[in-house]
Amino acid sequence: MRNQGELKPHEAQDAVEFVALLRRLKEQSGLTYRQLDERAAALGEVLPRSTLAEVLRRQTLPRPEMLAVFVRLCGDGPRIEEWLETRERIAAGGPPHADPVPLPRPAASGTATETAATGTSHYGAPLPGTSEAALPASRRWRLNTPAGWSAAVVVALALASTSWFLMPDGESTPTAGAVAEGWSRIRPVGSPSLCVTEGRQRSGAYKNAIAVQRSCAQAVPPRTFVKAVGDGTYYIQWDHPDEGVGCLTVLESGPAKGLLEPWEDCGSSRLSQHFRMEPVNGPRQGAYRLRPAHSGLCVGINDSEVGASAAEVIQQPCTGKSDQEFYIEAV
């Protein structure tokens, strides 16, 4: 395949130029429509050859989910966010960018003044109902030690609803609809007594705070706030009484690739922080699939660790199984 650097999606002026670049991307990949369809199916994705052919014939923008799968299969995966950002900019009627803005890449260590590119999770202004004084502006989350958590738990108990801590195992299933903004809890369908909250990678390869599942009685802090981005996607924000506010961000490289880490720097162009919350139909009605906007993949529980406390929440190919479905409930 020829050098993908020949293509500059950020320079596309409109849908016509953008789709023309997609046709060139397919030509450079050397893949047929049938091969793209088959490779998508192998990854648990859907990219019907007839639909793709129609998209590349037309002069209108493809859906973000289809675009992400197509770009990745054509071999330009490292630039998925650039393609998606360009699509969103054209859809909104904005001018072309002179050059794409590189996104920060987190690592495992650093100081509180470093950017996310050197591994620091940053946290900013408090969310509604939280004292400004209780939230330092830029600090790393501490390791989960009893001493580091004792004061924070007291504060969280004063802030959070008692129902967060006294959940019976046999809770009723919520009814899925449009996700409302506000304080929420997120529970894996496969392990409904567990909640998505802060933890650490169990292998120890990555030291920063990441999203894991653990007992809902131990899930606060941080509190979880679901906030609409405005394009049909949502931020999942964590609010910690010591560490402040951070948006869950899908990590794209390094030992924590695919894991979700809270970053203070939330942005409308940072699609790795935007999640589509798709209602699930069928026997597990009332749940949602979380799909990062930059990739079109699904958020799930790390491999076979569905019922394990502290199992990592991770981006992975969609399977349609319950380990990639979540209850999202207002609290």
C-alpha positions as CSV (number, residue, x, y, z in Angstrom):
1,M,0.0,0.0,0.0
2,R,1.3,3.5,-0.8
3,N,2.1,6.0,1.8
4,Q,-1.1,7.3,3.5
5,G,0.7,10.6,4.0
6,E,-0.3,11.4,0.4
7,L,-3.8,11.9,1.7
8,K,-4.6,15.0,3.7
9,P,-8.2,14.7,5.0
10,H,-8.0,17.9,7.0
11,E,-7.7,19.9,3.8
12,A,-11.0,18.7,2.4
13,Q,-13.3,21.7,1.7
14,D,-16.6,19.9,1.5
15,A,-18.3,16.5,1.3
16,V,-17.4,16.0,-2.4
17,E,-13.7,16.4,-1.7
18,F,-14.0,14.3,1.5
19,V,-15.6,11.4,-0.3
20,A,-13.1,11.6,-3.1
21,L,-10.3,11.1,-0.5
22,L,-12.2,8.1,0.8
23,R,-12.2,6.6,-2.6
24,R,-8.4,7.2,-2.9
25,L,-7.9,5.6,0.5
26,K,-9.7,2.5,-0.7
27,E,-7.6,2.4,-3.8
28,Q,-4.4,2.7,-1.8
29,S,-5.5,-0.2,0.4
30,G,-5.8,-2.5,-2.5
31,L,-8.9,-4.1,-0.9
32,T,-12.1,-5.0,-2.7
33,Y,-15.6,-4.2,-1.3
34,R,-16.0,-7.9,-0.5
35,Q,-12.6,-8.0,1.4
36,L,-13.6,-5.0,3.4
37,D,-16.9,-6.6,4.3
38,E,-15.3,-9.8,5.3
39,R,-12.6,-8.1,7.4
40,A,-15.2,-6.0,9.2
41,A,-17.2,-9.1,10.0
42,A,-14.1,-10.8,11.5
43,L,-13.7,-7.8,13.9
44,G,-17.4,-7.9,14.9
45,E,-18.2,-4.9,12.8
46,V,-20.7,-4.3,10.0
47,L,-19.5,-2.8,6.7
48,P,-21.9,-4.1,4.0
49,R,-20.2,-4.0,0.6
50,S,-23.4,-2.6,-1.2
51,T,-23.7,0.2,1.4
52,L,-20.1,1.1,1.2
53,A,-20.2,1.2,-2.6
54,E,-23.2,3.5,-2.5
55,V,-21.5,5.8,0.1
56,L,-18.4,6.1,-2.1
57,R,-20.5,6.8,-5.2
58,R,-22.5,9.6,-3.5
59,Q,-21.3,13.1,-2.6
60,T,-22.6,13.0,1.0
61,L,-20.8,12.3,4.3
62,P,-20.8,8.7,5.7
63,R,-21.9,8.1,9.2
64,P,-19.1,8.4,11.8
65,E,-19.3,4.8,12.8
66,M,-19.0,3.5,9.2
67,L,-16.2,6.0,8.6
68,A,-14.1,4.8,11.6
69,V,-14.4,1.2,10.6
70,F,-13.6,1.9,6.9
71,V,-10.5,4.0,7.7
72,R,-9.2,1.4,10.1
73,L,-9.6,-1.4,7.7
74,C,-8.0,0.6,4.9
75,G,-4.8,0.8,7.0
76,D,-5.0,4.5,8.2
77,G,-6.1,3.6,11.8
78,P,-3.6,6.0,13.5
79,R,-5.4,8.9,11.8
80,I,-9.0,7.9,12.5
81,E,-9.5,11.0,14.7
82,E,-8.3,13.3,12.0
83,W,-10.8,11.7,9.5
84,L,-13.6,12.0,12.0
85,E,-12.8,15.5,13.0
86,T,-12.7,16.6,9.4
87,R,-16.1,14.9,8.8
88,E,-17.6,16.7,11.8
89,R,-16.1,20.1,10.7
90,I,-17.6,19.7,7.2
91,A,-21.0,18.6,8.6
92,A,-21.0,21.7,10.7
93,G,-20.0,24.0,7.8
94,G,-16.6,24.9,9.1
95,P,-13.5,25.9,7.1
96,P,-10.6,23.5,6.5
97,H,-7.7,23.3,9.0
98,A,-4.2,24.2,7.8
99,D,-2.9,21.2,9.7
100,P,-4.2,18.6,12.1
101,V,-3.6,19.3,15.8
102,P,-1.8,16.3,17.4
103,L,-3.5,14.8,20.3
104,P,-1.7,14.2,23.6
105,R,-0.5,10.6,24.3
106,P,-0.5,9.7,28.0
107,A,2.4,7.8,29.6
108,A,2.8,6.3,33.1
109,S,4.6,9.0,35.1
110,G,5.1,12.8,35.3
111,T,4.5,15.9,37.4
112,A,1.3,17.9,38.0
113,T,2.5,20.6,35.5
114,E,3.1,18.2,32.6
115,T,0.6,17.8,29.8
116,A,-1.2,14.6,29.0
117,A,1.5,13.9,26.4
118,T,3.9,13.1,29.2
119,G,1.5,11.0,31.2
120,T,-0.4,13.3,33.6
121,S,-4.1,13.0,34.2
122,H,-5.4,16.5,34.7
123,Y,-8.6,17.6,36.4
124,G,-10.4,21.0,36.3
125,A,-13.5,22.8,37.4
126,P,-16.0,21.1,39.7
127,L,-19.2,19.7,38.4
128,P,-22.7,20.9,39.6
129,G,-23.3,20.5,43.3
130,T,-19.6,20.2,44.2
131,S,-17.6,22.8,46.3
132,E,-14.9,24.6,44.3
133,A,-12.6,24.6,47.3
134,A,-12.7,20.8,47.5
135,L,-11.3,20.3,44.0
136,P,-7.6,21.3,43.3
137,A,-7.2,22.2,39.7
138,S,-4.4,19.9,38.5
139,R,-3.4,16.9,40.4
140,R,-2.8,13.2,39.7
141,W,-5.1,10.7,41.2
142,R,-3.5,8.8,44.0
143,L,-3.0,5.0,44.3
144,N,-5.8,3.2,46.0
145,T,-4.4,3.0,49.5
146,P,-6.6,3.1,52.7
147,A,-4.8,6.3,53.9
148,G,-5.3,8.1,50.6
149,W,-9.0,7.3,50.5
150,S,-10.3,7.7,54.0
151,A,-11.0,11.5,53.9
152,A,-12.3,11.3,50.3
153,V,-14.8,8.5,51.3
154,V,-16.2,10.7,54.1
155,V,-16.7,13.6,51.6
156,A,-18.3,11.3,49.0
157,L,-20.7,9.8,51.6
158,A,-22.0,13.3,52.3
159,L,-22.4,14.0,48.6
160,A,-23.7,10.8,47.2
161,S,-27.1,9.1,47.4
162,T,-27.4,6.2,49.9
163,S,-28.7,4.0,47.1
164,W,-25.2,3.9,45.6
165,F,-24.0,1.9,48.6
166,L,-27.1,-0.2,49.5
167,M,-27.9,-1.9,46.2
168,P,-29.5,-5.4,46.4
169,D,-28.2,-8.0,44.0
170,G,-31.6,-8.4,42.4
171,E,-32.2,-4.8,41.2
172,S,-34.9,-4.2,38.7
173,T,-33.8,-3.6,35.1
174,P,-34.1,0.0,34.0
175,T,-35.9,1.0,30.8
176,A,-33.6,2.4,28.1
177,G,-34.3,5.6,26.4
178,A,-32.4,8.8,25.6
179,V,-29.6,9.2,28.2
180,A,-30.2,12.2,30.4
181,E,-27.4,14.5,31.5
182,G,-26.6,14.4,35.2
183,W,-25.2,12.4,38.1
184,S,-25.2,8.7,37.1
185,R,-24.0,5.3,37.9
186,I,-22.9,2.8,35.2
187,R,-23.3,-0.9,35.8
188,P,-22.1,-3.7,33.5
189,V,-25.1,-5.9,32.4
190,G,-23.0,-9.0,32.9
191,S,-22.2,-8.0,36.5
192,P,-25.1,-5.7,37.7
193,S,-23.9,-5.6,41.3
194,L,-20.6,-3.9,40.1
195,C,-20.2,-0.3,39.0
196,V,-17.7,1.4,36.6
197,T,-15.3,3.4,38.8
198,E,-11.7,4.3,39.4
199,G,-9.0,1.7,39.7
200,R,-5.5,0.6,38.4
201,Q,-4.4,-1.8,35.8
202,R,-4.0,-5.2,37.5
203,S,-0.7,-6.0,35.7
204,G,0.8,-2.8,37.1
205,A,2.2,-1.9,33.7
206,Y,0.3,1.4,33.8
207,K,0.2,3.4,37.1
208,N,-2.4,6.1,36.3
209,A,-6.1,5.9,37.3
210,I,-8.2,4.0,34.8
211,A,-11.8,2.7,34.6
212,V,-12.5,-0.7,36.2
213,Q,-15.5,-2.5,37.6
214,R,-15.9,-3.0,41.3
215,S,-18.6,-3.4,44.0
216,C,-21.0,-0.5,43.8
217,A,-20.5,-0.1,47.6
218,Q,-16.9,0.9,46.8
219,A,-17.6,2.9,43.7
220,V,-17.6,6.4,45.2
221,P,-15.5,8.4,44.9
222,P,-15.4,9.3,42.2
223,R,-18.9,10.4,41.3
224,T,-19.9,10.0,37.7
225,F,-21.5,12.7,35.6
226,V,-22.9,12.1,32.1
227,K,-22.7,15.3,30.0
228,A,-24.0,15.7,26.4
229,V,-21.4,16.9,23.9
230,G,-24.0,18.2,21.5
231,D,-23.5,15.9,18.5
232,G,-25.4,12.9,19.8
233,T,-22.4,11.8,22.0
234,Y,-21.6,12.2,25.7
235,Y,-18.7,12.8,28.0
236,I,-18.4,10.4,30.9
237,Q,-16.9,12.7,33.6
238,W,-15.5,11.7,37.0
239,D,-15.6,14.1,39.9
240,H,-13.3,13.3,42.8
241,P,-13.2,15.4,46.0
242,D,-9.4,15.5,46.0
243,E,-8.5,15.2,42.4
244,G,-11.1,17.2,40.6
245,V,-12.9,16.5,37.3
246,G,-11.8,14.4,34.4
247,C,-13.3,13.0,31.2
248,L,-12.8,9.4,30.5
249,T,-10.5,9.1,27.4
250,V,-9.7,6.0,25.4
251,L,-5.9,5.5,25.3
252,E,-4.6,4.7,21.9
253,S,-1.0,3.5,22.5
254,G,1.4,2.1,25.1
255,P,0.8,-0.5,27.8
256,A,-2.7,0.9,28.5
257,K,-3.9,0.9,24.9
258,G,-7.7,0.6,24.8
259,L,-8.2,1.4,28.5
260,L,-10.1,4.5,29.7
261,E,-8.3,7.2,31.7
262,P,-9.7,10.4,33.1
263,W,-8.2,13.6,31.5
264,E,-8.9,17.1,32.7
265,D,-8.6,18.4,29.1
266,C,-12.0,17.7,27.7
267,G,-12.6,18.9,24.2
268,S,-15.2,18.9,21.5
269,S,-12.6,17.8,18.9
270,R,-11.2,15.0,21.1
271,L,-13.4,12.2,19.9
272,S,-11.7,9.6,22.1
273,Q,-13.7,11.3,24.9
274,H,-17.0,11.2,23.1
275,F,-19.2,8.1,23.6
276,R,-22.3,7.1,21.7
277,M,-24.8,5.5,24.0
278,E,-26.9,3.1,21.9
279,P,-30.0,1.5,23.5
280,V,-29.9,-2.3,23.3
281,N,-32.8,-4.1,21.8
282,G,-33.9,-7.7,22.5
283,P,-33.7,-9.7,25.8
284,R,-31.4,-7.2,27.4
285,Q,-33.6,-4.2,26.8
286,G,-32.9,-1.3,29.2
287,A,-29.1,-1.3,28.6
288,Y,-26.8,0.7,26.4
289,R,-23.7,0.0,24.2
290,L,-20.9,2.6,24.7
291,R,-19.2,3.3,21.4
292,P,-16.2,5.7,21.3
293,A,-16.8,8.2,18.5
294,H,-13.2,8.1,17.2
295,S,-13.2,4.4,16.5
296,G,-16.7,3.0,16.3
297,L,-15.7,0.1,18.5
298,C,-17.4,-0.9,21.8
299,V,-16.5,-0.5,25.4
300,G,-16.6,-3.7,27.4
301,I,-15.0,-5.6,30.3
302,N,-11.5,-7.0,29.7
303,D,-11.8,-10.4,28.0
304,S,-13.0,-13.2,30.3
305,E,-13.0,-11.1,33.4
306,V,-16.7,-10.2,33.2
307,G,-17.6,-10.9,36.8
308,A,-14.2,-10.1,38.4
309,S,-13.9,-7.1,40.7
310,A,-11.3,-4.6,39.5
311,A,-11.5,-6.0,35.9
312,E,-10.5,-3.2,33.5
313,V,-13.0,-1.5,31.2
314,I,-11.6,-1.5,27.7
315,Q,-12.3,-0.6,24.1
316,Q,-12.6,-3.7,21.9
317,P,-14.3,-4.9,18.7
318,C,-18.1,-5.2,19.1
319,T,-19.5,-8.6,19.7
320,G,-23.1,-8.0,20.6
321,K,-22.7,-9.8,24.0
322,S,-23.7,-8.6,27.4
323,D,-20.1,-7.9,28.5
324,Q,-20.3,-4.8,26.2
325,E,-23.6,-3.5,27.6
326,F,-24.2,-1.2,30.5
327,Y,-27.1,0.1,32.6
328,I,-26.8,4.0,32.9
329,E,-29.0,5.2,35.7
330,A,-29.6,8.7,37.2
331,V,-28.8,9.0,40.9
